[in-house]
Amino acid sequence: MRIGFIGIGLMGSAMVRNLLRAGHAVTVWDRSAANLDAMQAAGAEVAPSPEAAGAGEALLSALPNDQAARDVFLGQGLLRALPPGVVHVNHATISVALARELAAQHSGQGVGYVAAPMFGRPDVAAAGKLEFLLGGSPEAIARVRPLLEAMGSRSWTLGDAPDCANAAKMAGNFMIAAAVEAMAEALALTRAYGVDTAGFVDFMTHNLFRAPIYQSYGRQMAAQDYAGGGIEIVYKDLSLVMDAGSAGHVPLPLASVVRDSFLEAIAAGDGGLNLSGLARTAARRANLPGPAA
């Protein structure tokens, strides 16, 4: 299939490589020339503009936030330039409000629209094991399913309205953030009483909390391994969660507390750490010796 891909970050580059391996012809566009050079070396064609990337049978995008998606598709006029009948698959975690606006704009242009936010870190994307949450018409989803299968291990269709997938992604991100905050506070408690944190994490994730989130971030916290980003990104996502709750008249008291914890980490200069860096925030509250970043 001839497809375009806009947004070549850590996730997008891994996704493009898997599409190329599956035999699809991929044309890419990104603001970063270095990112485009890497994709060209991998076998993708580089588009001179977003509009040129949208000339195929489908267009995939993995832009970082609402503002970037709005700028490219509405501000720069990419949506108006897409040929009728093409399907746009939006992998970004965006607000419910923007998801609804984009769905209406795509429908008015005769362009298919599928929301497909995903769960998985860059290493999962590289392995082709992403899991997608899908919102869109059955016909549009069926057309792009081979692309999703090339990049992921499973897709979950949640409804005909694209914003269903975006709401579910935000809810899932909130659950992840709450789990990480709970682990950070629990490890601060164990440290205060001289408990071996690595042994505690091993015990808890061996039986009661065997989910990958607890296992991976728990072990990173115990090892004081905070390398890599994530805190600032999830803080943005938690702000979207709160906006969605307000718009839908859904009280989210725990989400508010967790978001403030992420904001506290950012205020202390830890915004560039991965989510396990919340252990540093919990330790500071308890006046425990601060582990190195």
Sequence and secondary structure as in RCSB ss.txt:
>XXXX:A:sequence
MRIGFIGIGLMGSAMVRNLLRAGHAVTVWDRSAANLDAMQAAGAEVAPSPEAAGAGEALLSALPNDQAARDVFLG
QGLLRALPPGVVHVNHATISVALARELAAQHSGQGVGYVAAPMFGRPDVAAAGKLEFLLGGSPEAIARVRPLLEA
MGSRSWTLGDAPDCANAAKMAGNFMIAAAVEAMAEALALTRAYGVDTAGFVDFMTHNLFRAPIYQSYGRQMAAQD
YAGGGIEIVYKDLSLVMDAGSAGHVPLPLASVVRDSFLEAIAAGDGGLNLSGLARTAARRANLPGPAA
>XXXX:A:secstr
 EEEEE  SHHHHHHHHHHHHTT EEEEE S HHHHHHHHHHT EE SSHHHHTTSSEEEE  SSHHHHHIIIII
S HHHHS TT EEEE S   HHHHHHHHHHHHHHT EEEE  EE  HHHHHTT EEEEEES HHHHHHHHHHHHH
HEEEEEEEESSHHHHHHHHHHHHHHHHHHHHHHHHHHHHHHHTT  HHHHHHHHHHTTT SHHHHHHHHHHHTT 
  S  HHHHHHHHHHHHHHHHHTT   HHHHHHHHHHHHHHHTT TTS GGGHHHHHHHHTT      
